[in-house]
Amino acid sequence: MKNYKIIIQYEGTRFQGWQRQTSTDNTIQGKIEAILSKMCGVPVEINGAGRTDAGVHSKGQVANFKIHTDKSAGEIMDYLNLYLPEDVAVVAIEEADERFHARLKAKGKYYQYRLRTLMTPDVFSRRYTCSYAELPNIGAADTMKAQEFNVPNQTVRLDVNAMRKAAQMLSGKHDFKAFTSNHRTKKSTVRTIDIQIKETPEEIVFDYTGDGFLYHMVRILTGTLIEVGEGKRTPQSMTDILNSEERANAGILVPAKGLTLVEVYYK
């Protein structure tokens, strides 16, 4: 039995996330397992490096599976791509060490969140960026700001310098219990991360790298940083949020559509 490592790209818009579910067959893991099982004539299970949420995209999701087959790695990849829907693709495959496990051997991940601040809509990026007007819990003042999207070539102005100061305070090794939606986890919520923020004329890009991320962690961190940019929070308040370990003290959960898993790191 050979162990294969694959790298997968997918546009997550219409899928119910990565993880296989009994209530639907519309998941990335479920689609790939069904095709491999058909190819091999026996049930095949795959291990993903992480469980992306419904609507989240990937440029570099990693998975592994063990199968008996006479097909070459290239033939397996061609078979998968022949039957996968057009918004999912295996872009690389290789035979891996028998002990390789996509999740257990992962040393870190790189996620990116894109917030569109240009008022004019963009048809070609609409599935991969979240516009400011789409954010939840927008107040009256913010609603007026969001309505300016009807004015061409105008942008929502956020205090990016304050956001970068807050990002610096959140970077490093901390207990991120306040930044997860999973209140019942018994596992450690300590993670080491780095956050970088870039600004273009059309959007603000949040780059997150770290040794691991909790459920909804990147999306809550992004919502909190946006609130700093709006002036609703100060950069210094990040320390209080971390110390509180209470989800209610952190910011909004931003929509999934702006989030992409870019890369998974291994030793």
PLY file of the C-alpha trace (Angstrom):
ply
format ascii 1.0
element vertex 267
property float x
property float y
property float z
element edge 266
property int vertex1
property int vertex2
end_header
0.00 0.00 0.00
1.40 3.37 -1.04
0.93 6.69 0.71
0.25 9.70 -1.53
0.44 13.40 -0.75
-1.68 15.76 -2.85
-2.07 19.52 -3.03
-5.57 20.77 -3.77
-6.99 24.07 -4.93
-10.66 24.87 -4.56
-13.10 27.73 -4.69
-15.16 27.12 -1.57
-18.18 29.25 -2.49
-20.68 26.44 -3.09
-19.25 23.80 -0.77
-20.09 22.97 2.85
-16.45 23.15 3.83
-13.65 20.60 3.65
-14.77 17.96 6.15
-16.86 14.96 5.16
-20.42 15.13 6.54
-23.17 12.54 6.84
-25.87 15.10 6.00
-24.42 16.14 2.62
-22.03 14.96 -0.05
-21.17 18.54 -0.97
-17.78 18.74 0.77
-14.27 18.74 -0.67
-13.15 15.72 1.32
-16.31 13.84 0.38
-15.88 14.54 -3.35
-12.26 13.34 -3.43
-12.95 10.25 -1.32
-15.85 9.24 -3.59
-13.66 9.45 -6.70
-10.75 7.55 -5.13
-13.12 4.88 -3.83
-14.56 4.47 -7.33
-11.07 4.21 -8.81
-9.88 1.60 -6.29
-13.13 -0.34 -5.90
-12.89 -0.08 -2.10
-13.61 2.74 0.39
-10.73 5.25 0.61
-10.30 7.83 3.35
-8.14 10.93 3.04
-6.57 13.10 5.73
-6.65 16.86 5.20
-4.19 19.29 6.76
-7.07 21.38 8.10
-10.84 21.77 8.07
-11.70 24.89 6.12
-15.19 26.25 6.79
-18.02 26.48 4.30
-17.21 29.20 1.79
-13.47 29.31 2.51
-11.10 28.83 -0.42
-7.75 27.10 -0.80
-4.70 27.54 -2.99
-2.67 24.91 -1.16
-4.69 22.47 0.91
-2.70 19.29 1.57
-4.08 15.78 2.02
-2.81 12.23 2.03
-4.31 8.81 1.41
-3.11 5.19 1.27
-4.20 2.92 -1.57
-3.32 -0.20 -3.54
-3.10 0.72 -7.22
-1.14 0.00 -10.39
-1.64 3.57 -11.56
1.25 6.03 -11.53
1.05 9.22 -9.50
0.36 11.16 -12.68
-2.45 8.80 -13.66
-4.05 9.15 -10.22
-3.94 12.93 -10.54
-5.43 12.80 -14.05
-8.22 10.47 -12.84
-9.09 12.77 -9.94
-9.17 15.90 -12.10
-11.28 14.14 -14.74
-14.11 13.57 -12.25
-13.70 16.49 -9.84
-15.96 19.53 -10.43
-14.35 22.48 -12.17
-14.00 24.46 -8.92
-11.76 21.78 -7.36
-8.40 20.60 -8.71
-5.46 18.47 -7.62
-2.43 20.51 -8.68
0.35 18.23 -7.39
0.81 14.64 -6.27
3.73 12.61 -5.00
4.37 9.34 -3.23
5.14 10.11 0.41
6.78 8.30 3.29
4.41 5.76 4.80
4.37 7.74 8.05
3.43 11.04 6.41
0.11 12.43 7.68
-1.13 15.73 6.22
-2.52 17.03 9.52
-0.24 15.49 12.13
2.97 16.35 10.28
1.99 19.95 9.48
4.22 22.54 11.16
2.35 25.68 10.18
-0.18 27.33 7.88
-0.55 30.54 5.93
-4.00 32.10 5.58
-4.95 35.30 3.78
-8.04 37.47 4.23
-8.97 40.12 1.65
-11.24 43.05 2.57
-12.40 45.18 -0.36
-12.49 48.87 0.56
-12.99 50.37 -2.90
-16.61 51.45 -3.24
-16.96 50.26 -6.83
-17.85 46.55 -7.00
-15.52 44.19 -8.85
-17.14 41.25 -10.63
-13.90 39.29 -10.94
-12.91 39.34 -7.27
-16.36 39.15 -5.68
-16.03 35.48 -4.69
-12.61 35.90 -3.07
-12.92 39.22 -1.27
-15.35 40.49 1.33
-16.51 44.04 0.73
-16.80 46.38 3.69
-20.55 46.64 3.07
-20.93 42.88 3.66
-19.57 42.94 7.21
-22.05 41.96 9.94
-23.22 44.29 12.73
-22.53 47.51 10.86
-23.78 50.45 12.91
-25.61 53.55 11.66
-22.42 55.50 10.94
-20.90 52.48 9.25
-24.03 51.98 7.17
-23.67 55.52 5.80
-20.05 54.75 5.08
-20.97 51.50 3.34
-23.63 53.23 1.25
-20.86 55.24 -0.34
-20.15 52.11 -2.38
-22.54 53.69 -4.88
-19.97 56.44 -5.46
-17.35 55.32 -8.00
-13.65 55.44 -7.08
-14.28 56.16 -3.39
-12.87 54.01 -0.60
-13.79 53.25 2.97
-11.02 54.74 5.08
-9.77 52.59 7.94
-6.85 53.46 10.21
-4.39 50.91 8.85
-1.56 52.13 11.08
-3.66 51.43 14.17
-4.56 48.03 12.75
-0.88 47.22 12.26
-0.12 48.19 15.86
-2.89 45.89 17.04
-1.63 43.11 14.76
1.82 43.48 16.29
0.35 43.05 19.77
-1.50 39.92 18.66
1.56 38.43 16.98
3.71 36.04 18.98
2.82 33.25 21.38
-0.50 33.83 23.17
-3.56 32.03 24.46
-6.16 32.79 21.77
-9.16 31.38 23.61
-10.98 34.71 23.16
-10.59 34.35 19.38
-12.37 31.05 18.78
-16.03 30.11 18.46
-15.38 26.72 20.04
-16.12 27.34 23.72
-15.97 23.69 24.74
-12.52 22.74 23.49
-10.38 20.93 26.06
-7.26 21.22 23.93
-4.68 23.97 24.35
-5.65 27.28 22.77
-2.08 28.61 22.84
-0.71 29.39 19.39
2.25 31.27 17.91
1.32 33.48 14.95
2.43 36.46 12.89
0.08 38.99 11.29
1.02 41.31 8.44
-1.33 43.89 6.90
-0.97 45.29 3.38
-3.01 48.07 1.82
-3.72 48.63 -1.87
-5.97 51.21 -3.53
-8.74 48.59 -3.65
-8.38 46.42 -0.56
-6.72 45.59 2.73
-4.98 42.22 2.85
-4.37 40.37 6.12
-1.66 37.68 6.04
-1.63 35.16 8.90
1.11 32.59 9.43
1.35 30.39 12.48
1.88 26.96 13.97
-1.87 26.40 14.03
-5.23 28.15 14.12
-8.38 27.56 16.16
-11.94 27.28 14.86
-12.91 30.66 13.31
-9.70 32.19 14.74
-8.55 34.01 11.59
-12.01 35.39 10.87
-12.43 36.69 14.44
-8.94 38.20 14.47
-9.75 39.96 11.20
-13.05 41.30 12.55
-11.29 42.60 15.65
-8.59 44.34 13.61
-11.22 45.94 11.38
-12.91 47.35 14.47
-9.56 48.85 15.47
-9.39 50.44 12.02
-12.88 51.86 12.54
-11.85 53.40 15.86
-14.17 51.16 17.89
-11.18 49.61 19.69
-7.65 50.69 20.49
-4.54 48.67 19.64
-3.77 48.48 23.36
-7.08 46.73 24.03
-5.76 43.58 22.33
-3.94 42.67 25.54
-7.16 42.89 27.56
-9.01 40.71 25.04
-6.30 38.05 25.14
-6.20 38.07 28.93
-9.99 37.83 29.23
-10.14 34.52 27.33
-13.76 35.42 26.53
-15.07 35.29 22.97
-17.61 38.03 23.74
-14.77 40.53 24.20
-13.33 40.04 20.70
-14.63 41.44 17.43
-17.07 40.29 14.78
-16.81 37.08 12.79
-16.19 38.24 9.23
-17.72 36.35 6.27
-15.89 33.24 5.04
-15.71 34.34 1.40
-12.66 36.59 1.96
-10.53 33.79 3.47
-8.09 31.55 1.61
-5.76 28.83 2.89
-2.64 29.69 0.91
-0.09 27.12 2.06
0.61 24.39 4.60
4.17 24.10 5.93
6.07 20.90 6.66
9.53 20.22 8.03
0 1
1 2
2 3
3 4
4 5
5 6
6 7
7 8
8 9
9 10
10 11
11 12
12 13
13 14
14 15
15 16
16 17
17 18
18 19
19 20
20 21
21 22
22 23
23 24
24 25
25 26
26 27
27 28
28 29
29 30
30 31
31 32
32 33
33 34
34 35
35 36
36 37
37 38
38 39
39 40
40 41
41 42
42 43
43 44
44 45
45 46
46 47
47 48
48 49
49 50
50 51
51 52
52 53
53 54
54 55
55 56
56 57
57 58
58 59
59 60
60 61
61 62
62 63
63 64
64 65
65 66
66 67
67 68
68 69
69 70
70 71
71 72
72 73
73 74
74 75
75 76
76 77
77 78
78 79
79 80
80 81
81 82
82 83
83 84
84 85
85 86
86 87
87 88
88 89
89 90
90 91
91 92
92 93
93 94
94 95
95 96
96 97
97 98
98 99
99 100
100 101
101 102
102 103
103 104
104 105
105 106
106 107
107 108
108 109
109 110
110 111
111 112
112 113
113 114
114 115
115 116
116 117
117 118
118 119
119 120
120 121
121 122
122 123
123 124
124 125
125 126
126 127
127 128
128 129
129 130
130 131
131 132
132 133
133 134
134 135
135 136
136 137
137 138
138 139
139 140
140 141
141 142
142 143
143 144
144 145
145 146
146 147
147 148
148 149
149 150
150 151
151 152
152 153
153 154
154 155
155 156
156 157
157 158
158 159
159 160
160 161
161 162
162 163
163 164
164 165
165 166
166 167
167 168
168 169
169 170
170 171
171 172
172 173
173 174
174 175
175 176
176 177
177 178
178 179
179 180
180 181
181 182
182 183
183 184
184 185
185 186
186 187
187 188
188 189
189 190
190 191
191 192
192 193
193 194
194 195
195 196
196 197
197 198
198 199
199 200
200 201
201 202
202 203
203 204
204 205
205 206
206 207
207 208
208 209
209 210
210 211
211 212
212 213
213 214
214 215
215 216
216 217
217 218
218 219
219 220
220 221
221 222
222 223
223 224
224 225
225 226
226 227
227 228
228 229
229 230
230 231
231 232
232 233
233 234
234 235
235 236
236 237
237 238
238 239
239 240
240 241
241 242
242 243
243 244
244 245
245 246
246 247
247 248
248 249
249 250
250 251
251 252
252 253
253 254
254 255
255 256
256 257
257 258
258 259
259 260
260 261
261 262
262 263
263 264
264 265
265 266
